[in-house]
Amino acid sequence: MTRDVTFTATKSSGDVSAIVRRPEDAAALLVIAHGAGAGMRHPFMEAAAELLAARGVATFRYNFPYMENGRRSPDPKGILLGTVRSAVGAAREAAGDLPLFAGGKSMGGRMTSQAAADGGLEGVEGLVFFGFPLHPPGKPSVERGDHLRLVKIPMLFFQGTRDAFAGMDLIEPVARDLGARATLHVIDGADHSFRVLKSAGRTHEDVLEEMAGVLRRWVGRVAS
């Protein structure tokens, strides 16, 4: 079952759209926030929802206010974090008794982890990052990952070895320092969009299938 819903992002920014996709055999629900330059209907978000539904994972994907209103520049951090919290609240109602997870693509994942680090996200059992943006391209740093130490729930990182937003020499130590809370799944040859070179011998669709399978198994281990 797929249905369109709306929820109030923040008092100042109004309502935003969301899409709930829940298969009959759902075992968990994942709240997915989009990246900085593409909304909830981006092909990656659509594919993720479809592949996860096929594996028994429901999804709740949503827009941030700036994307909902056709603006290019992301909202101020306070609105982004407020929207994440509101989305989790709305998804919690949609999930019923399903275990709840949250995360997102690039910026959406980082905003979700910052919300989790700053007071937590009620009912969320784990976080999933589709390309954690550890630093801007060409400006290696780990400061954007400092808040992850404050996240008390399990985290799953999907990272490509060609991701310009997270050098492997930096993201691997960050994940390692988080100890048992962090699982880093490396996609050999993938960039920030999880696209691989033709020489890799597999397609973008193959990579997405791999990620969906890994996520489903991880959710099964983490869910209480």
ROSELO-374691 format. One record per atom (N, C-alpha, C): atom name; x, z, y; chain; residue number from 1. Coordinates in steps of 0.001 Angstrom, whole numbers. Layout:
BEGIN
  a      c1      c3      c2 c   k
 CA       X       Z       Y A NUM
...
***
This chain:
BEGIN
  a      c1      c3      c2 c   k
  N     836       0   -1196 A   1
 CA       0       0       0 A   1
  C     872       0    1247 A   1
  N     558    -888    2179 A   2
 CA    1281    -953    3446 A   2
  C     278    -833    4587 A   2
  N     571      20    5544 A   3
 CA    -343     161    6673 A   3
  C     431     417    7954 A   3
  N    -129     -75    9048 A   4
 CA     436     142   10372 A   4
  C    -154    1419   10968 A   4
  N     695    2222   11589 A   5
 CA     235    3451   12230 A   5
  C     918    3579   13584 A   5
  N     471    4511   14376 A   6
 CA    1136    4855   15635 A   6
  C    1312    6362   15695 A   6
  N    2279    6785   16471 A   7
 CA    2470    8212   16721 A   7
  C    3090    8368   18103 A   7
  N    2971    9553   18667 A   8
 CA    3530    9820   19993 A   8
  C    5006   10141   19863 A   8
  N    5852    9302   20456 A   9
 CA    7294    9499   20369 A   9
  C    7707   10760   21128 A   9
  N    7407   10789   22420 A  10
 CA    7609   11968   23270 A  10
  C    6490   11954   24303 A  10
  N    6292   13061   24962 A  11
 CA    5228   13128   25972 A  11
  C    5458   12121   27092 A  11
  N    6707   11888   27446 A  12
 CA    6993   10996   28579 A  12
  C    7004    9524   28211 A  12
  N    7221    9219   26929 A  13
 CA    7376    7813   26544 A  13
  C    6178    7237   25802 A  13
  N    5217    8066   25434 A  14
 CA    3994    7552   24833 A  14
  C    4090    7209   23365 A  14
  N    3150    6359   22927 A  15
 CA    3033    6025   21512 A  15
  C    3965    4883   21118 A  15
  N    4372    4892   19851 A  16
 CA    5161    3814   19268 A  16
  C    4559    3440   17918 A  16
  N    4946    2284   17418 A  17
 CA    4423    1773   16156 A  17
  C    5293    2200   14979 A  17
  N    4661    2240   13824 A  18
 CA    5364    2533   12578 A  18
  C    4667    1791   11447 A  18
  N    5395    1587   10364 A  19
 CA    4848     949    9176 A  19
  C    5112    1856    7983 A  19
  N    4045    2210    7287 A  20
 CA    4165    3029    6085 A  20
  C    3991    2115    4876 A  20
  N    4949    2123    3981 A  21
 CA    4824    1373    2731 A  21
  C    4981    2358    1583 A  21
  N    3918    2520     814 A  22
 CA    3930    3511    -260 A  22
  C    3474    2876   -1574 A  22
  N    4401    2729   -2522 A  23
 CA    4020    2195   -3831 A  23
  C    3245    3240   -4625 A  23
  N    2513    2791   -5617 A  24
 CA    1694    3712   -6400 A  24
  C    2529    4748   -7139 A  24
  N    3749    4367   -7509 A  25
 CA    4599    5282   -8279 A  25
  C    5618    5997   -7393 A  25
  N    5308    6174   -6130 A  26
 CA    6266    6771   -5183 A  26
  C    6760    8128   -5643 A  26
  N    8085    8310   -5576 A  27
 CA    8702    9577   -5950 A  27
  C    9298   10293   -4746 A  27
  N    9403    9600   -3610 A  28
 CA    9955   10180   -2382 A  28
  C    9598    9257   -1230 A  28
  N    9770    9746     -12 A  29
 CA    9540    8930    1181 A  29
  C   10753    9002    2086 A  29
  N   11221    7834    2533 A  30
 CA   12369    7745    3430 A  30
  C   11919    7293    4810 A  30
  N   12230    8073    5827 A  31
 CA   11961    7728    7218 A  31
  C   13161    6923    7720 A  31
  N   12935    5674    8154 A  32
 CA   14046    4792    8542 A  32
  C   13945    4403   10007 A  32
  N   14972    4730   10768 A  33
 CA   15067    4332   12176 A  33
  C   15921    3073   12288 A  33
  N   15555    2189   13198 A  34
 CA   16280     924   13346 A  34
  C   17576    1086   14147 A  34
  N   18387      31   14133 A  35
 CA   19621      16   14902 A  35
  C   19369    -282   16365 A  35
  N   20420    -307   17161 A  36
 CA   20273    -430   18617 A  36
  C   19660   -1755   19051 A  36
  N   19967   -2843   18333 A  37
 CA   19542   -4149   18817 A  37
  C   18401   -4805   18071 A  37
  N   17792   -4102   17138 A  38
 CA   16721   -4717   16342 A  38
  C   15698   -3669   15947 A  38
  N   14420   -4039   16004 A  39
 CA   13352   -3090   15726 A  39
  C   12995   -2944   14269 A  39
  N   11864   -2304   14029 A  40
 CA   11466   -1950   12666 A  40
  C   11101   -3164   11819 A  40
  N   10871   -4333   12438 A  41
 CA   10521   -5541   11685 A  41
  C   11724   -6460   11474 A  41
  N   12900   -5985   11775 A  42
 CA   14108   -6764   11523 A  42
  C   14196   -7058   10019 A  42
  N   14731   -8231    9637 A  43
 CA   14826   -8574    8217 A  43
  C   15484   -7505    7354 A  43
  N   16488   -6806    7879 A  44
 CA   17115   -5749    7090 A  44
  C   16120   -4639    6789 A  44
  N   15347   -4244    7794 A  45
 CA   14361   -3178    7620 A  45
  C   13267   -3624    6655 A  45
  N   12829   -4872    6781 A  46
 CA   11807   -5411    5882 A  46
  C   12319   -5421    4441 A  46
  N   13543   -5899    4255 A  47
 CA   14115   -5978    2913 A  47
  C   14307   -4598    2309 A  47
  N   14774   -3650    3118 A  48
 CA   14961   -2296    2620 A  48
  C   13652   -1702    2126 A  48
  N   12594   -1878    2906 A  49
 CA   11285   -1343    2518 A  49
  C   10796   -1974    1220 A  49
  N   10983   -3283    1091 A  50
 CA   10517   -3985    -108 A  50
  C   11289   -3548   -1349 A  50
  N   12614   -3508   -1250 A  51
 CA   13442   -3164   -2392 A  51
  C   13257   -1703   -2815 A  51
  N   13077    -833   -1839 A  52
 CA   12867     574   -2166 A  52
  C   11491     795   -2789 A  52
  N   10487      80   -2291 A  53
 CA    9144     199   -2879 A  53
  C    9174    -197   -4349 A  53
  N    9960   -1215   -4675 A  54
 CA   10066   -1671   -6060 A  54
  C   10698    -619   -6955 A  54
  N   11370     354   -6340 A  55
 CA   12029    1416   -7088 A  55
  C   11340    2767   -6921 A  55
  N   10161    2763   -6365 A  56
 CA    9401    3996   -6256 A  56
  C    9742    4866   -5066 A  56
  N   10319    4269   -4023 A  57
 CA   10616    5026   -2802 A  57
  C    9748    4481   -1671 A  57
  N    8876    5313   -1135 A  58
 CA    8041    4941       7 A  58
  C    8891    4964    1271 A  58
  N    8479    4203    2278 A  59
 CA    9215    4176    3539 A  59
  C    8280    4329    4735 A  59
  N    8832    4907    5788 A  60
 CA    8155    5060    7077 A  60
  C    9157    4561    8105 A  60
  N    8987    3308    8558 A  61
 CA    9909    2760    9548 A  61
  C    9200    2650   10890 A  61
  N    9939    2847   11951 A  62
 CA    9308    2990   13258 A  62
  C   10193    2444   14363 A  62
  N    9573    2225   15517 A  63
 CA   10288    1778   16707 A  63
  C   10616    2946   17623 A  63
  N   11756    2851   18291 A  64
 CA   12019    3733   19421 A  64
  C   11257    3170   20623 A  64
  N   10965    3979   21631 A  65
 CA   10160    3508   22769 A  65
  C   10695    2267   23466 A  65
  N   12003    2172   23662 A  66
 CA   12542    1013   24381 A  66
  C   12255    -275   23620 A  66
  N   12370    -228   22304 A  67
 CA   12097   -1414   21493 A  67
  C   10605   -1716   21474 A  67
  N    9793    -684   21419 A  68
 CA    8341    -856   21431 A  68
  C    7882   -1573   22696 A  68
  N    8581   -1302   23800 A  69
 CA    8184   -1855   25090 A  69
  C    9007   -3075   25513 A  69
  N    9761   -3646   24585 A  70
 CA   10473   -4882   24850 A  70
  C   11697   -4755   25725 A  70
  N   12259   -3562   25826 A  71
 CA   13469   -3381   26612 A  71
  C   14701   -3516   25722 A  71
  N   15810   -3903   26292 A  72
 CA   17028   -4120   25512 A  72
  C   17904   -2879   25429 A  72
  N   17901   -2078   26496 A  73
 CA   18778    -905   26524 A  73
  C   18111     280   25851 A  73
  N   18811     964   24953 A  74
 CA   18244    2134   24289 A  74
  C   17821    3214   25267 A  74
  N   16843    4004   24850 A  75
 CA   16361    5117   25653 A  75
  C   17455    6174   25818 A  75
  N   17296    7083   26797 A  76
 CA   18212    8220   26903 A  76
  C   18224    9012   25603 A  76
  N   19317    9683   25365 A  77
 CA   19502   10401   24104 A  77
  C   18358   11370   23815 A  77
  N   17876   12069   24826 A  78
 CA   16808   13039   24614 A  78
  C   15547   12401   24056 A  78
  N   15225   11206   24545 A  79
 CA   14039   10500   24051 A  79
  C   14277    9992   22630 A  79
  N   15473    9500   22359 A  80
 CA   15785    9037   21009 A  80
  C   15657   10182   20003 A  80
  N   16226   11324   20337 A  81
 CA   16161   12465   19419 A  81
  C   14728   12977   19275 A  81
  N   14003   12996   20385 A  82
 CA   12608   13424   20327 A  82
  C   11772   12505   19464 A  82
  N   12069   11208   19528 A  83
 CA   11342   10238   18720 A  83
  C   11637   10437   17241 A  83
  N   12894   10711   16915 A  84
 CA   13249   10984   15517 A  84
  C   12441   12175   14993 A  84
  N   12390   13233   15765 A  85
 CA   11659   14431   15316 A  85
  C   10162   14134   15165 A  85
  N    9613   13382   16105 A  86
 CA    8194   13039   16029 A  86
  C    7915   12138   14832 A  86
  N    8810   11208   14570 A  87
 CA    8647   10310   13423 A  87
  C    8674   11096   12116 A  87
  N    9586   12038   12020 A  88
 CA    9652   12869   10809 A  88
  C    8363   13669   10640 A  88
  N    7841   14173   11750 A  89
 CA    6581   14908   11680 A  89
  C    5433   14037   11216 A  89
  N    5362   12818   11756 A  90
 CA    4303   11891   11354 A  90
  C    4480   11462    9903 A  90
  N    5718   11252    9502 A  91
 CA    5987   10845    8122 A  91
  C    5684   11983    7154 A  91
  N    5909   13193    7591 A  92
 CA    5625   14351    6722 A  92
  C    4148   14378    6353 A  92
  N    3301   14042    7298 A  93
 CA    1865   13982    7014 A  93
  C    1554   12827    6064 A  93
  N    2232   11691    6254 A  94
 CA    2000   10531    5397 A  94
  C    2540   10752    3989 A  94
  N    3573   11570    3883 A  95
 CA    4222   11770    2585 A  95
  C    3403   12645    1644 A  95
  N    2566   13498    2196 A  96
 CA    1833   14421    1340 A  96
  C    2794   15353     633 A  96
  N    2809   15309    -692 A  97
 CA    3682   16208   -1444 A  97
  C    4982   15528   -1877 A  97
  N    5275   14328   -1355 A  98
 CA    6508   13644   -1728 A  98
  C    7718   14285   -1061 A  98
  N    8855   14357   -1762 A  99
 CA   10100   14791   -1117 A  99
  C   10401   13856      55 A  99
  N   10892   14414    1154 A 100
 CA   11093   13655    2382 A 100
  C   12576   13507    2702 A 100
  N   12973   12269    3010 A 101
 CA   14335   11951    3414 A 101
  C   14273   11177    4731 A 101
  N   15385   11137    5455 A 102
 CA   15392   10436    6740 A 102
  C   16762    9845    7001 A 102
  N   16783    8827    7852 A 103
 CA   18045    8196    8206 A 103
  C   17796    6924    8970 A 103
  N   18691    5959    8818 A 104
 CA   18478    4719    9537 A 104
  C   19683    3821    9551 A 104
  N   19475    2679   10194 A 105
 CA   20521    1675   10342 A 105
  C   21318    1974   11602 A 105
  N   22629    2111   11460 A 106
 CA   23539    2259   12590 A 106
  C   23090    3365   13554 A 106
  N   22733    2998   14799 A 107
 CA   22333    3988   15788 A 107
  C   21185    4857   15300 A 107
  N   20232    4267   14595 A 108
 CA   19094    5038   14102 A 108
  C   19522    6148   13160 A 108
  N   20518    5864   12333 A 109
 CA   21031    6896   11439 A 109
  C   21758    7986   12193 A 109
  N   22543    7573   13201 A 110
 CA   23293    8573   13971 A 110
  C   22361    9464   14774 A 110
  N   21288    8913   15338 A 111
 CA   20332    9739   16059 A 111
  C   19620   10705   15107 A 111
  N   19371   10256   13890 A 112
 CA   18727   11128   12903 A 112
  C   19640   12287   12535 A 112
  N   20921   12019   12336 A 113
 CA   21841   13102   11987 A 113
  C   22046   14050   13156 A 113
  N   22022   13533   14379 A 114
 CA   22169   14424   15525 A 114
  C   20947   15336   15664 A 114
  N   19771   14773   15376 A 115
 CA   18569   15607   15401 A 115
  C   18639   16671   14319 A 115
  N   19164   16303   13153 A 116
 CA   19299   17267   12062 A 116
  C   20321   18344   12394 A 116
  N   21378   17957   13093 A 117
 CA   22418   18926   13466 A 117
  C   21933   19870   14558 A 117
  N   21051   19365   15417 A 118
 CA   20544   20139   16549 A 118
  C   19172   20717   16222 A 118
  N   19143   21728   15404 A 119
 CA   17891   22413   15083 A 119
  C   17250   22004   13781 A 119
  N   17757   20946   13143 A 120
 CA   17231   20544   11855 A 120
  C   15992   19674   11947 A 120
  N   15611   19111   10815 A 121
 CA   14418   18287   10694 A 121
  C   13560   18892    9587 A 121
  N   12454   19477    9958 A 122
 CA   11634   20231    9020 A 122
  C   11204   19382    7827 A 122
  N   11453   19910    6651 A 123
 CA   11009   19259    5425 A 123
  C   11922   18182    4892 A 123
  N   12923   17756    5658 A 124
 CA   13818   16682    5220 A 124
  C   14875   17243    4270 A 124
  N   14997   16619    3103 A 125
 CA   15903   17116    2071 A 125
  C   17263   16434    2064 A 125
  N   17373   15280    2726 A 126
 CA   18646   14582    2756 A 126
  C   18614   13455    3778 A 126
  N   19801   12998    4189 A 127
 CA   19933   11928    5182 A 127
  C   20618   10715    4573 A 127
  N   20194    9525    5007 A 128
 CA   20767    8272    4517 A 128
  C   21228    7436    5708 A 128
  N   22481    6975    5656 A 129
 CA   23043    6172    6742 A 129
  C   23388    4776    6240 A 129
  N   22754    3770    6820 A 130
 CA   23080    2386    6521 A 130
  C   24063    1896    7568 A 130
  N   25337    2160    7365 A 131
 CA   26362    1791    8331 A 131
  C   26444    2810    9453 A 131
  N   27061    3954    9196 A 132
 CA   27179    4972   10249 A 132
  C   28136    4457   11322 A 132
  N   27699    4410   12597 A 133
 CA   28548    3875   13673 A 133
  C   29517    4944   14188 A 133
  N   30630    5084   13507 A 134
 CA   31566    6155   13837 A 134
  C   32261    5927   15168 A 134
  N   32440    4663   15541 A 135
 CA   33120    4347   16801 A 135
  C   32760    2937   17227 A 135
  N   32928    2593   18517 A 136
 CA   32705    1212   18959 A 136
  C   33774     300   18353 A 136
  N   33479    -984   18153 A 137
 CA   34486   -1907   17627 A 137
  C   35748   -1922   18476 A 137
  N   36876   -1819   17835 A 138
 CA   38149   -1859   18527 A 138
  C   38556    -561   19200 A 138
  N   37730     487   19059 A 139
 CA   38046    1771   19678 A 139
  C   37941    2884   18640 A 139
  N   38870    2929   17695 A 140
 CA   38801    3892   16594 A 140
  C   38779    5341   17072 A 140
  N   37849    6105   16537 A 141
 CA   37682    7509   16890 A 141
  C   36755    8146   15859 A 141
  N   36791    9463   15771 A 142
 CA   35886   10166   14846 A 142
  C   34955   11118   15585 A 142
  N   34977   11100   16908 A 143
 CA   34182   12066   17675 A 143
  C   32689   11951   17393 A 143
  N   32196   10737   17162 A 144
 CA   30777   10560   16898 A 144
  C   30348   11211   15580 A 144
  N   31317   11566   14777 A 145
 CA   30993   12220   13512 A 145
  C   31147   13722   13538 A 145
  N   31563   14281   14673 A 146
 CA   31806   15726   14735 A 146
  C   30555   16543   14400 A 146
  N   29376   16058   14847 A 147
 CA   28149   16827   14637 A 147
  C   27735   16902   13169 A 147
  N   28285   16027   12343 A 148
 CA   27900   16009   10929 A 148
  C   28258   17318   10232 A 148
  N   29224   18024   10767 A 149
 CA   29594   19313   10177 A 149
  C   28472   20335   10281 A 149
  N   27559   20113   11226 A 150
 CA   26451   21038   11435 A 150
  C   25228   20692   10583 A 150
  N   25277   19547    9915 A 151
 CA   24161   19135    9053 A 151
  C   24292   19859    7722 A 151
  N   23257   20563    7325 A 152
 CA   23329   21426    6148 A 152
  C   22739   20822    4884 A 152
  N   22242   19591    4961 A 153
 CA   21604   18959    3815 A 153
  C   22458   17791    3320 A 153
  N   22228   17320    2102 A 154
 CA   23023   16213    1562 A 154
  C   22906   14937    2401 A 154
  N   23987   14164    2400 A 155
 CA   24041   12918    3174 A 155
  C   24597   11800    2311 A 155
  N   23977   10620    2403 A 156
 CA   24443    9429    1696 A 156
  C   24868    8384    2720 A 156
  N   26127    7971    2646 A 157
 CA   26674    6964    3560 A 157
  C   26874    5644    2820 A 157
  N   26307    4561    3356 A 158
 CA   26621    3218    2896 A 158
  C   27535    2588    3941 A 158
  N   28738    2194    3546 A 159
 CA   29694    1638    4493 A 159
  C   30407     443    3895 A 159
  N   30507    -634    4674 A 160
 CA   31241   -1818    4256 A 160
  C   32697   -1732    4661 A 160
  N   33559   -2326    3866 A 161
 CA   34987   -2257    4171 A 161
  C   35365   -3105    5380 A 161
  N   34470   -4013    5812 A 162
 CA   34736   -4819    7018 A 162
  C   33892   -4352    8202 A 162
  N   33381   -3155    8139 A 163
 CA   32525   -2634    9208 A 163
  C   33369   -2289   10432 A 163
  N   33176   -3031   11520 A 164
 CA   33959   -2815   12739 A 164
  C   33593   -1528   13446 A 164
  N   32478    -907   13049 A 165
 CA   32033     331   13676 A 165
  C   32486    1581   12913 A 165
  N   33224    1393   11830 A 166
 CA   33684    2548   11056 A 166
  C   34827    2130   10147 A 166
  N   36057    2242   10655 A 167
 CA   37216    1917    9834 A 167
  C   37253    2803    8603 A 167
  N   37572    2225    7457 A 168
 CA   37589    3019    6235 A 168
  C   38598    4152    6294 A 168
  N   39692    3945    7046 A 169
 CA   40696    4997    7168 A 169
  C   40180    6183    7962 A 169
  N   39032    6021    8633 A 170
 CA   38431    7112    9406 A 170
  C   37183    7676    8731 A 170
  N   36313    6803    8234 A 171
 CA   35057    7286    7650 A 171
  C   35303    8008    6329 A 171
  N   36306    7597    5578 A 172
 CA   36578    8276    4308 A 172
  C   36984    9733    4512 A 172
  N   37904   10047    5434 A 173
 CA   38234   11457    5680 A 173
  C   37052   12252    6237 A 173
  N   36225   11616    7086 A 174
 CA   35054   12305    7627 A 174
  C   34132   12726    6494 A 174
  N   33858   11797    5578 A 175
 CA   32987   12114    4446 A 175
  C   33631   13153    3533 A 175
  N   34916   13025    3311 A 176
 CA   35615   13960    2430 A 176
  C   35570   15379    2997 A 176
  N   35718   15499    4306 A 177
 CA   35707   16817    4934 A 177
  C   34338   17492    4864 A 177
  N   33286   16711    4628 A 178
 CA   31940   17283    4504 A 178
  C   31700   17870    3123 A 178
  N   32635   17642    2218 A 179
 CA   32543   18231     890 A 179
  C   31405   17670      62 A 179
  N   30800   18531    -737 A 180
 CA   29767   18109   -1677 A 180
  C   28505   17603    -989 A 180
  N   28345   17894     308 A 181
 CA   27149   17419    1011 A 181
  C   27147   15915    1202 A 181
  N   28318   15281    1178 A 182
 CA   28415   13861    1500 A 182
  C   28721   13009     278 A 182
  N   27996   11897     169 A 183
 CA   28282   10859    -825 A 183
  C   28555    9572     -68 A 183
  N   29747    9020    -241 A 184
 CA   30128    7780     432 A 184
  C   30110    6646    -580 A 184
  N   29231    5663    -359 A 185
 CA   29178    4486   -1229 A 185
  C   29750    3314    -447 A 185
  N   30888    2834    -886 A 186
 CA   31607    1761    -201 A 186
  C   31184     407    -759 A 186
  N   30856    -513     148 A 187
 CA   30504   -1878    -230 A 187
  C   31694   -2768      91 A 187
  N   32415   -3193    -933 A 188
 CA   33626   -3977    -739 A 188
  C   33316   -5311     -71 A 188
  N   33992   -5580    1046 A 189
 CA   33864   -6858    1738 A 189
  C   32685   -6976    2685 A 189
  N   31865   -5942    2798 A 190
 CA   30669   -6014    3652 A 190
  C   30993   -5619    5090 A 190
  N   30300   -6262    6041 A 191
 CA   30456   -5911    7445 A 191
  C   29377   -4902    7852 A 191
  N   29178   -4708    9144 A 192
 CA   28235   -3697    9619 A 192
  C   26793   -4040    9259 A 192
  N   26530   -5325    9045 A 193
 CA   25188   -5769    8637 A 193
  C   25086   -5914    7126 A 193
  N   26141   -5508    6425 A 194
 CA   26225   -5584    4968 A 194
  C   26235   -7022    4451 A 194
  N   26761   -7916    5264 A 195
 CA   26948   -9287    4823 A 195
  C   28378   -9436    4295 A 195
  N   28502  -10195    3226 A 196
 CA   29807  -10379    2586 A 196
  C   30242  -11831    2701 A 196
  N   31534  -12064    2576 A 197
 CA   32073  -13411    2623 A 197
  C   31690  -14181    1362 A 197
  N   31622  -15503    1467 A 198
 CA   31286  -16321     306 A 198
  C   32278  -16100    -834 A 198
  N   33513  -15796    -473 A 199
 CA   34545  -15584   -1488 A 199
  C   34318  -14310   -2295 A 199
  N   33376  -13473   -1868 A 200
 CA   33126  -12215   -2565 A 200
  C   32462  -12431   -3918 A 200
  N   31841  -13591   -4098 A 201
 CA   31208  -13876   -5374 A 201
  C   29843  -13247   -5547 A 201
  N   29264  -12758   -4471 A 202
 CA   27908  -12224   -4513 A 202
  C   27254  -12446   -3157 A 202
  N   25952  -12290   -3108 A 203
 CA   25198  -12585   -1894 A 203
  C   24819  -11314   -1139 A 203
  N   24307  -11542      68 A 204
 CA   23774  -10427     864 A 204
  C   22639   -9737     105 A 204
  N   21831  -10522    -567 A 205
 CA   20720   -9954   -1344 A 205
  C   21238   -9082   -2485 A 205
  N   22336   -9495   -3110 A 206
 CA   22938   -8685   -4170 A 206
  C   23360   -7327   -3634 A 206
  N   23926   -7336   -2428 A 207
 CA   24377   -6085   -1807 A 207
  C   23188   -5172   -1525 A 207
  N   22105   -5736    -995 A 208
 CA   20926   -4929    -697 A 208
  C   20328   -4342   -1969 A 208
  N   20330   -5116   -3047 A 209
 CA   19836   -4628   -4333 A 209
  C   20693   -3452   -4807 A 209
  N   21993   -3580   -4675 A 210
 CA   22906   -2510   -5071 A 210
  C   22615   -1230   -4286 A 210
  N   22458   -1372   -2981 A 211
 CA   22211    -207   -2140 A 211
  C   20894     474   -2501 A 211
  N   19867    -329   -2761 A 212
 CA   18565     249   -3115 A 212
  C   18653    1032   -4407 A 212
  N   19395     516   -5366 A 213
 CA   19548    1223   -6625 A 213
  C   20313    2527   -6469 A 213
  N   21387    2480   -5693 A 214
 CA   22173    3696   -5446 A 214
  C   21327    4743   -4734 A 214
  N   20568    4304   -3738 A 215
 CA   19725    5240   -2977 A 215
  C   18686    5898   -3880 A 215
  N   18054    5088   -4740 A 216
 CA   17035    5654   -5634 A 216
  C   17626    6708   -6557 A 216
  N   18781    6448   -7113 A 217
 CA   19409    7429   -8011 A 217
  C   19808    8688   -7255 A 217
  N   20314    8513   -6040 A 218
 CA   20728    9672   -5230 A 218
  C   19531   10520   -4877 A 218
  N   18439    9884   -4451 A 219
 CA   17218   10619   -4131 A 219
  C   16741   11413   -5335 A 219
  N   16828   10818   -6513 A 220
 CA   16412   11512   -7724 A 220
  C   17232   12755   -7995 A 220
  N   18517   12704   -7668 A 221
 CA   19365   13882   -7882 A 221
  C   19126   14968   -6847 A 221
  N   18843   14545   -5618 A 222
 CA   18729   15501   -4507 A 222
  C   17352   16150   -4433 A 222
  N   16305   15373   -4718 A 223
 CA   14932   15834   -4521 A 223
  C   14659   17110   -5321 A 223
  N   14026   18067   -4659 A 224
 CA   13712   19342   -5312 A 224
  C   12388   19242   -6047 A 224
***
